[in-house]
């Protein structure tokens, strides 16, 4: 089962549908849902029914408004989909017990509401009186592109052992922000929920502990807690006795986070680290059916392979031997195979099958809902050496006609994060749209990138303007040393932390003809207290760090034309960063106003990412027009929809 997003009939938004994929790879993929508002959150019940969430109209309800919250739907093995559960605040994440008719879900509830009827009534009063105010008593107050509140996340449980609507029971009646941005799992018999739980700490932050909640009584018990670590991503073993989760060291100004895979009993007992000494960060975890091993995904050297870890010995086996980046791993009930979505820099996500125990194998491609596109160019790796001697690597996407006789202009693309890696297909930052226009696109992993070990991250921690910057310049030097790349026609681009680096680059070198900075950090003293998760960033971004590494302090040195892009609904990097950057650029221009080389592309209704289809088109049109003008020397052409 997989979800596929496609542009709707009007061509103005994306809509997701659920598709069935044959695990044997023999039958074509089959579309299962066609709701007008899309479907998500797929989960299977113990008897094989498909659960999903959707706010599409329920044909059995009258008077349903267009802004109705998401409901829980059930599609039986044979029959039509029907609504089995609703809540005034909607149904969010759904987890079904594997061996019982129990389902647990997240829902949003106004804090003073006890019953769902009360919650619905309170929401109606606020709506009718057009009250939008939210009274906060702590942090956070926003997250990415959403205001937090006035409601809070809760867990509800229901039995789906027959036809008709589910009767929800509230398991967490007074959670506060305990369940904000957490995840949970349910024991096979449905008796217990294990979830990460946020507990507040001084300074406006929080840390995550693990708790177990009895689904009958609602009794909550802390099963793991350590003030030095966050514990998150719990996954319960098939026998319901153990939990695997991620233990993440809380960072400090001089020490980055460190993620370790741990296992602990679901009742009482000490947790133990799995695969000690394995210098990789697992980001997805699944159990084998016999409970003897974990199947995990972790970034590694510009890829994101699938690994198998034996619990008894800690032995780590890399199952995939290709350049893929894998997600959404599912282990077959018999333990023989692993199913996943595989993408790569040059391949969009597609379902695949792996043998659960064979090392360095090639995946078996299953019949996907959509054909695999042919990219216009080739992908190679570029290696370099950092100033401190550390090996560096990157991907380079080359246009098909790049050659020593016709070298391609170079675009340096800097990834966000900053803890991340260029290893997967990107819809929003797709290098192949640029190779189709004749550009070579360099995708480097500088210091702070994941998949190269903790020391590689440590090189740039708290020193964003040092190794991350010099690494980027070293990799760029290696790329332009190639005879098929034109070192005289170059540009740099980045988004989020990559936008920060683009701004830093602008103030420290004039080697690039143009710089595009998207959703970027400009003034770190301003950003640190206005971002949606200030407490996290202030672990690293001390006043001293901000004073040393803030791009705005080097505004006087900028001579390169810059395209600034920002969405007003971006709460991770608030739009004030772009407004201040734009002022610093415009106010320093001492020539005629009509000769200002910089541009500012502003989206009032977009967030950290430009997600609306036609806004994304305008984004690419503006970026390519700016680059073509400054890098290739073409006349400036404003995109038609911006005229």
Secondary structure, 3 states (H helix, E strand, C coil): CEEEEEECCCCCCEEEEEEECCCCCCCCCEECCCCCCCCEEEEECCCCCEEEEECCCCCCCCCCCCCCCCEEEEECCCCCCEEEECCCCCEEEEEECCCCCEEEEEEEEECCCCCHHHHHHHHHHHHHCCCCCCCCCCCCCEECCEECCCEEEEEEEEECCCCCCCCCEECCCCCCCCCCCCCEEECCCCCEEEEEEEEECCCCCEEEEEEEEECCCCCEEEEECCCCEEEEEEEECCCCCEEEEEEEECCECCECCCEEEEEEECCCCCCEECCCCCCCCEEEEEECCCCCEEEEEEEECCEEEEEEEECCCCCEEECECCCCEEEEEEECCCCCEEEEEEEECCEEEEEEEEECCCCCECCEECCCCCCCCCCCCEEEEEEEECCCCCEEEEEEEECCCCECCECEEEEEEECCCCCCCCCCCCCCCCHHHHHCCCCEEEEECCCCCCCCCHHHHHCCCCCCCCHHHHHHHHHHHHHHCCCCEEEEEEEEEEECHHHHHHHHHHCCCCCCCEEEEECCCCCHHHHHHHCCCHHHHCCCCCHHHHHHHCHHHHHHHCCCEEEEEEECCCCCCCCHHHHHHHHHHHHCCCCCHHHCCCEEEEECCCCCCCCCHHHHHHHHHHHHHHHHHHCCCCCCCCCHHHC
